[in-house]
Every structure is written in structure tokens, then in C-alpha cells.
Amino acid sequence: MRSILNRLLALVLPARCAACALEVTAPSVLCAPCAGSLVPGAGASCPGCGLVYLTPPAGGCDHRCGDCLRDPPPFYRARAAFAYGGALADAIARWKNAPDHTLGPGLARLMVAALADGGWSPPPGAVVVPVPSHRRQLRRRGFNPAGVSARAVARAFGLAWEPGALALQRPLPPSKGLNRKSRMRRVRGAYAAVQCGRIQGRPVVLVDDVMTTGATAREAARVILRAGAASCEVVVLARAPRG
């Protein structure tokens, strides 16, 4: 019955590209041109923080970026499904800022497919933990973007999902326009481990929607490791690139 209703709704309200609003064939979330513009994160990237190199550095692209060499992150690796920008940035903005909860499943499918196609696999027995939103954001949006992505990762790779393992203790000011040091100060002490027993002694896959400087991932990973996790790695839908 649900599939019949979905087909009828598609006839009345055809699906639109999340980036440019052109008509698409469900369940696609992006039209072909927008999907073709995506830059996979599994290509040229830092093996530490997942920074995507749009122009691969001389000597190869398997070395750590300057930030990771100067200040190694607490997580042992990060992987992005795609570089952040262009059509994907437009789609994420519409998803989070409109907000449009209907875009979440499609973007999560894109993320999972890109991770699998790029050869990413989680450590055995891993627990998936989303970066939490503050309750004010949850009330405004009605969903946590990182939670939507984390649930999709857990289901696709057969992992346990622990959405309550981390809590955001205070609302965070906007990060737009802040440099890396300011972003680190912004999140310092903002997260707390809540259900420590569910992550103690186990590897954790920390999931977020977008990683810009990595300040949020670093702070959340530190809290997770202090709570007793065996290890922590990060996967995100989109990672800010470097030209």
C-alpha cells in the first residue's frame, strides 16, 4: 500500500533535485549533472583528517596534511564521502537550513554508497555515534543531520547505533567565518559522554554531516576516548577541500 501511495504522490509532486530543483526520478536526490559534479573523498585526501585535496600535492596524496603533522588529531583516521562545495553544499544547506527532512534519506544513501565504493570499512564490533545537536536545534529542525547519517551508516554496515552516547551540553554560537583556533575554542568542553558503558572497550565510528576544520570531530573524539572507547575514527558526508 505504501509503495502505491508513493507512486501516486510522485505523479502529483514529482521529485526535485536537492541542489538545483530540477525534476529527478525518485529515489534520486540529485539530478545527473549535479551528481556528476561530486568529488569523492576517497581520492586524494589526508589519511589522518580526511582533508580532500582538489589539486593532489607533489609526491602523491597519501601523506598527512600540515595540520595533522603539527597537531595530530585524537581520532586515528577520518573519511569523507565527498568534498564539500558546489551542488552538494547547496543540497546540504537546503536540508539543514530550510529545513527539509525529506532530503535526509537520499543524502544518507549517497554517503553510504560513496564510503563503500571508496573501500571504507569499519573496524569489527564498532559502535556508531553521531555528533549530537543541541535541543534548540532539534526543536527548530526536527532532526539531527548527523543522526540521520549515522543511522544509515550503522544499518548499511551492520553496526550498533548509539545516538545517546554523546550530549551537547550548551548551545554553540555560529561557526561561519571563524578560523581554526576560534572553532576549537567554540567547542571546547561542549560535549559529554552520557552512556559510557555502551562504548567502553569498543571502537567508535563518529559520524557528522560536514567537517570544516575538524574542531568538532577532535573535541568529540577526545570525549569518546576519555570515556573508555578502544579507538575512534570519523566519517562524514562532506569535508571542506583544499585547492
VENVEN-V661609 format. One record per pair of residues at least 6 apart in sequence whose C-alpha atoms are under 6 Angstrom apart, sorted by sequence separation. I is the first residue (numbers start at 1). J is the second residue. If there is no record, write none. Layout:
i:I j:J
i:I j:J
This chain:
i:16 j:22
i:45 j:51
i:16 j:23
i:17 j:24
i:24 j:31
i:45 j:52
i:154 j:161
i:15 j:23
i:16 j:24
i:45 j:53
i:95 j:103
i:15 j:24
i:44 j:53
i:15 j:26
i:18 j:29
i:41 j:52
i:133 j:144
i:17 j:29
i:18 j:30
i:44 j:56
i:17 j:30
i:17 j:31
i:131 j:146
i:48 j:64
i:130 j:146
i:44 j:61
i:47 j:64
i:130 j:147
i:46 j:64
i:46 j:65
i:130 j:150
i:169 j:190
i:168 j:190
i:169 j:191
i:168 j:191
i:167 j:191
i:167 j:192
i:166 j:192
i:203 j:229
i:210 j:236
i:166 j:193
i:201 j:228
i:202 j:229
i:203 j:230
i:205 j:232
i:207 j:234
i:209 j:236
i:210 j:237
i:49 j:77
i:50 j:78
i:165 j:193
i:166 j:194
i:200 j:228
i:201 j:229
i:202 j:230
i:203 j:231
i:204 j:232
i:205 j:233
i:206 j:234
i:207 j:235
i:208 j:236
i:209 j:237
i:210 j:238
i:211 j:239
i:212 j:240
i:48 j:77
i:49 j:78
i:50 j:79
i:165 j:194
i:200 j:229
i:201 j:230
i:203 j:232
i:205 j:234
i:207 j:236
i:210 j:239
i:48 j:78
i:81 j:111
i:165 j:195
i:199 j:229
i:184 j:215
i:196 j:227
i:183 j:215
i:81 j:114
i:127 j:160
i:128 j:161
i:129 j:162
i:130 j:163
i:180 j:213
i:81 j:115
i:127 j:161
i:129 j:163
i:134 j:168
i:132 j:167
i:132 j:168
i:134 j:171
i:41 j:80
i:41 j:81
i:40 j:81
i:41 j:82
i:108 j:149
i:40 j:82
i:41 j:83
i:99 j:141
i:39 j:82
i:39 j:83
i:34 j:87
i:150 j:207
i:146 j:208
i:146 j:209
i:19 j:87
i:19 j:90
i:19 j:91
i:18 j:91
i:42 j:118
i:128 j:204
i:130 j:206
i:29 j:106
i:126 j:203
i:127 j:204
i:128 j:205
i:129 j:206
i:130 j:207
i:131 j:208
i:126 j:204
i:111 j:237
i:75 j:221
i:84 j:238
i:78 j:233
i:80 j:235
i:83 j:238
i:84 j:239
i:77 j:233
i:78 j:234
i:79 j:235
i:80 j:236
i:81 j:237
i:82 j:238
i:83 j:239
i:84 j:240
i:75 j:232
i:76 j:233
i:78 j:235
i:80 j:237
i:81 j:238
i:83 j:240
i:75 j:233
i:80 j:238
i:83 j:241
i:80 j:239
i:53 j:241
i:54 j:242
i:55 j:243
i:52 j:241
i:53 j:242
i:54 j:243
i:51 j:241
